[in-house]
């Protein structure tokens, strides 16, 4: 329903071509509003519509039970194992990803496998998946292919993970708590498709569903960010969570089942 409303609005507004929705950012803090400001001057009536656009889109989101919020200093808590609790994330821009950088922080005491970030498309359930296969083993999936990185576990502390991938070389890089744990190659020349269901808390085996409680996340996740480019991970700071695709400081999401938002226990 949201998609129908959005497209209807786009056609009426005549301004939703990809190049009109989004300009390449000069900084990490681009928003729809600032993108609109960078466009050429338009007649007064259309300028008014430009100002209204984010608000109208926001209302459409909210009417569908979604929340738009600055979650800085807060975390999603998944308090118990289930195949029903999850959070759907709505990206700030929709585009195929020839490169990406994904960062998040998490705390869990699970010793089984679990999903940290599940981005599925209708053709590939593991289009972009960050998965822990067992304690200290991180799997990054791109287009249903996967590489594994091993990192010593630290069970009594949260983990800060950042993964990047570039299509041109296929090189994926993972950093754990500010330390590199290697580079591996997968899916050279591929690009991550844009029509995605992005879910925290569950691992999708089909678009938006087919969850397995034994792969669910139990614990806390926060500071989730996704960029459409390779951000040098050596320079990634602990408080860098304003991705241009997903930003923790301007997150649109919908939670289902037993999920609680609370201030983070860790910085
Ligand atoms: Ca899957």
Boltz pocket constraint, residues with backbone or C-beta under 6 A from the ligand:
constraints:
  - pocket:
      binder: B
      contacts: [[A, 125], [A, 126], [A, 203], [A, 204], [A, 205], [A, 206]]
      max_distance: 6.0
